[in-house]
Amino acid sequence: MKITNRRNVLKVGGASLAASTLAAPAIAQSTPTVKWRMTASWPKSLDTLFGGCEYLSKKVAEMSDNKFQIQVFAAGEIVPGLAAFDAVQNGTVECAHTSSFYYYGKDPTFAFGTDLPFGMNPRMRNAWMYHGGGLDLMNEFYKGYNTIYLPAGQTNGQMGGWFRKEINSLADLNGLKFRVGGLAGTIMSKYGVVPQQIAGGDIYPALEKGTIDGAEWVGPHDDEKLGFVKVAKYYYYPGWWEVGPNVGVFANLDKWAALPKDYQAMLASASAETNQWMSAKYDAQNPAALKRLVAAGAVLKAFPPDVMEACWKAANEAYDDIASKNAKFKKLYEHFVAFRDDQYLWAQIVDLTMDSYMARFRNQKKQ
């Protein structure tokens, strides 16, 4: 009886194996080979931003058994870092990994794809995009530029940047040439800052030559790699203009529509995984990098209260002004602010209370 059963099992197993062997070529034949190019806004030296592009490309290849391949190019290899979106829109490349707010000059509404100054932290932004309707609203807007957007990276809360001199009051901003992206430059210009939008790989020489007086980028891990502590020692926080900023993939809408549905799903899945991968990697790397920067001479400073308060006031005035003239911005802004307010209502009950306690406990132990 046992032998008979065993023979039956072997027969069934053999039949299954034969079926799978026969089916494999049919599946392979129905799966096309697709090769895309992705241009990035980052230099290769940034192992978390550019590394995120490589991670995403690898995941897509794994899911498609190497049938869907995305070749990644660093800033400048195909187009300059700040021209990545244009290369996608006009079809020079199929996709790009970049920050949406670099292109706010086309329309301030582009800021929402990265973050608004005084916006939402990473968890809040993910909630807004994936479950709050934010991503659908953004893609409704991006469709007008022949693109679709997939969040594919989080740099988390950022530092306020490197300065050659101390910022002791609001008056010290006057005349300052400062590298800053997105709407923050517009806001800070109200107080005399001369904003400069410079790609990541070009910031160090500009600081070194004195072309700019200060620069913000991301946070300790990336800032250490770019060497800013060698040319500007005052390191300010918080980066109120990027509370929880996303970077992501812009794909040409026509190229996206031509992709098989399963490849679209693979790219969306790989982008979402990269979003989490990058956020976790920055959180893991930044504490040690911050310690090394301080040991190398960085002087940590908080922005003075009058700077924070003035910029908060100027930001809200700017949003109201833009919304009064731009219906697309207004639609997203009203949705964004309503969601943000509810998120901070919840965060102050749990996260803020617990985080404050744990930080206080840590500091007491250090004394």
N, C-alpha and C positions, 0 to 999 in steps of 0.2 A: 504493500500500500504506500509505504513511504517512498519507494523507488518510483512508483507510478506518478506520485505527486511531484517528485523531483523532476521527472521527465517532462511533465506538463509545464512546470515552471520554466524549464529550459526552453521548451518549445515556444512558450509565450514570450520569454525574454528575447529569443532569437528573432521572433516575428517582429517585436518592437524595434529591435536593433536594425533589422532589414528595412522596416518602414522609415525609420529616421534617416538611414543611409540614402534611401531613395528620395526622401523629401528634401534633403539638404541642397542638392543642385537646383531644385525648382525654386527654393527660397532665395538662393544666391543669385539666380538669374533674374529674379524680380526686384533685386535690390541694386539700384544704380550706383556707380562710383561718382561721387561729387567732390570737387576740390574748390575750396574757398580760400580767399586771402583776407586776413585780418590785419589792419594797420592799427597800431597802438599810439597813445599819446605819451608813452613812458619810455625812458631809456632802459636798456637791458640791466643796468646796475641795480635797478629797484626790483629786488627779488620777490616782493609781495604784490606790487602792482603789475609789473610785467610778468612776474611769476604766475599771477592769476590768469593771464591770457594763455600761458603755456598749460596750466592745469586744466582750463576749460577745453582747450584743443585736444589734450590727451583723453579727457573723459568722453568727448564726442567720438573720437576714434575708437575707443574701447567699446562703446555702446553699439557702434555700427560695424564692428568687426573690420575696422579700417576702411570701410566703404565711404564714409563721410569724413573728409580730412580738411582741417582748417590750418593753413600755414600762417604763422604769426610773424609780423614785422615790427621792429621797434620804431620809435619816432625818428623820422628823417630817412628811413630806408626806402620808403615809397613816397610819402609826403611828410611835411613837418608835423610835429605833434599837435599843433592847434588847427591843423587842416584836416584832421581825421574824419570829422563828420561830413565835410564837403565832399571828400573822396567817396564816401558811401552814397550820399545823396545823388551825385552825378554818375555813379556806377563805375568809378575807377577801381574800387574794390567792393567785395560783397558785404563786408562788415568791418566795424571798428570797435576798439575798446577805448573808451574815453570818458570824460566828465561832461555831462550835458551843459552845465553852466558856463563852460568856455564859450558857448555860442549864444549867450544872452544878448549879444549885440544884434543878432538877427531878430530876436523877440525876447523880452524879459521872461516870458513863460518857460523858456528853456531851463531856468534856474530850478524848477521843481524836480527835474530828473536827478539832480545832485542834492541840493538842500537850499533852503532859504536861510539867510542869517536869522538867528534866534528861532531855529526850526525845531525838529524833533530828533531825539536820540535814535540810535540804530534800531532798537527793538520797536520803537514807535513807528519809524519809517517803514519797516518791514510789515508791520500790522496794517499801516495805511495802504501800502502798495498791494499786498497780497490778499487782504481781507476787507479793506476799507474802500475799495474802488479807485484808489489813486492811480494804479498802473493803467487801468482802462481809460481814465481821463487823460493821462499823459499820452497814451498811444493814439487817442482821438486827435490830439494836437499834432503829434509827430507825423501822422498820416499825411498832413498837408505838406510835409517836407520829403515825401516818398521814402519814409523810414519807419521801422518798428523798433521798439526799445525793450531790452530785457535786462533788469538789474543783474549785475554780475560782479559784485564786489562792494565791500563796506570798509572804509578806512577808520570808522568809529570816530569818537570825539577827537578833535585835533588841537594842536597847540596854536598859540597866537602868533608865533613867528619869532624871527631873529632880528635884532636891531643893533645898530652901531652905538647908539646912545640910549640912555634911560628915558622912559616915558613916565614922567612924574605927574603929569596933568594933561588935560585936554589940549592945552595950548602947545604942548610939545609935538602934536601931530601936524601942526601948520607947516607946510612946505616939505613934508616928508615924502620922498619918492619910495613907494612901497609896493612890492610885488604881491598882488592879491587877485584872486579870481572872482568872477561872477559879480553879483549885485553888491557885494561888500565894498568894492571900489567906489561905486556910486554913492553909497552911504557915507563912507569915510571922507570922500571928497568934499562933503559939506563942511568939514572941519579943517580943510586945507591940505589934506593928503592928495598926492598926485599918484593915482593908481597905475600900476604897470602890470600887464598880463603877459607873463613870460613862461614858456614851457619849462618843465622841471629840469631838464638837462642843461638849460642856459642860465639858471639862476646863480650858480656859484660864481662864474666869471663876472656877472653883472655886479654882484656884491663885492667881489675882490677888487674890481676896478673902480668902485665907488659910483657906478652908473645909477645904482639904487642905494637907499639908506637902510632898507630892511626888506625882509621877505618872509612870507609864510609858505609852507608846503604841506606837510601832513603831520608827522609826529616824530618822536625820538628815533625809531628804527630807520625810517627813510632819511630823516634829517642828518643822522649820523653818517649814513652811506654817502650823502651828497656833500659832507664836509663843512657845513655851514658854521660850526663852532670855531673854525680856523679864521673866519673873516668877520664874524659878528658875535659878541659874547652874551648879550642880553637876550634871554629866552623867555618869552611872555606866554601867559595862559589866561583865560581859555580862548580857544579859537571860536568865538561866538558866531562867526559866519559859516561854520561847518560843524554843526552839532552832531550830525549822524549821516555824513554824506555818502551817497552811492556813486560808484562808477558802474559802467555797464556796456553792453553790446548794442550798437546800432546796426541793424541790418537793412540793406536796400530792400524796399518793399516788393519790387518786382522779383528780385532774386529769392526773397523769402517765399513769395507765393508759388514760385516754381519748385521749391523743395518738396519732396514727398512728405506726407503728414507725419510719418514716424521720425523723419529727420528733424522736422520742426520741433517735435516733442523732445527729441534728444538734445537739441540745442537749448531749449527752454529749461530742461532738467539740469543740464551741465551748468548753465548760467546761475540757476538758483543754488546749486551746490557750491559753485565758486563764490557766490555771495557770502555763504556761511564760512567757507574755508578762509577767505581773506579776513573777515572780521575776527575769527578765532586766532589767526596767525598774528595779526597786529596786537591783539590783547596779550598774547603769549610773549611777544618780542619787545614791546615797548618798555616795560619796567626795567629790564636789564640795560637797555640802550640809554634810558634816562640817567641811570646811575653812572654809566660810562661818560656821558656827556658832561655831567656835573664834575666828575673827576678830571675831565679834560679842560675845565675852565668855564663851562656855561654857568651863567648866573640866572637862576630861576626868579621870575618876577610876575606878580599878578597885575593885570591891567588895573589902573586906579579906578575907583568907583565912578568918578565923574566921566571917564571915558566910556565905561560900560553903559551908564545911564543915558549919556548923550547919543551913543550909537543905537541903543534900543529905541529912543525917541525918533531918531532920524530914520531908522529902518521902517517903523510903522507909518511915518509920514510918507516915505517913498512908496510903500505898498499901496497906500490909499490913493496916492497920485497916479501910479501906474494903472491901478484897477479902474480909476475913473475914465481912463483913455483907452484901455485895452480889455475888451470883453473876454478874450481867451484867458488872459491872466486872472481876471476877476473870478471867472468860473472855478478855476483851480485853487485860487487863493482862499475863497470862502469855504471851499470843501476842506482844504488843508488846515486852516485855522480852527474850524469847528472840531475836527478830529484831534488836532494837537491839544486843544483845551481839555477835552475829555481824557486824553492820555495822561496829561500832567495832574489832573484831578486824581486819577488812580495811582500814579507814580508817587505822589506825595504821601499817600497813605502807607504804602508798603516799601517801595524801593528807597525813596529818600530817607525814610525813618531808619531802615536797616543799614543802608550805606553809611549814613551819618554816625550811627552807633558804632559800626565796625571800624570806621576811620578814627573815631575818637578813642576807641579801645586800643587800636594799634599804636596811636601816638602816646597814650599813657604808658604802654609797655616799653616804649623807646626811652622814656624819661628816667 
